[in-house]
Amino acid sequence: MTPLAFLGLAAAITLLGSLFLVISGRKKTPWESSINSFRKRLEAIAPPEHQTADPSGDMWTPGDRGRSAGT
């Protein structure tokens, strides 16, 4: 076996072993895990359900309806 062929065989074995370690060592996650993670983060920054914003940007609760500032 020539030295160049031996070097190529050693490199091929090293690459295959590295590829096997990378694939077998990666974190196993379900297909929808990234979608669920995004949904959890979106819910974390969403305003509480009992509060909504009016078009002017002021926050109000459903109990504030019917009251004016002058009363």
ZIWOWO-V601654 format. One record per pair of residues at least 12 apart in sequence whose C-alpha atoms are under 10 Angstrom apart, sorted by the first residue. I is the first residue (numbers start at 1). J is the second residue. Records with the same first field share a line. If there is no record, write none. Layout:
I = J, J
This chain:
49 = 61
50 = 62, 63
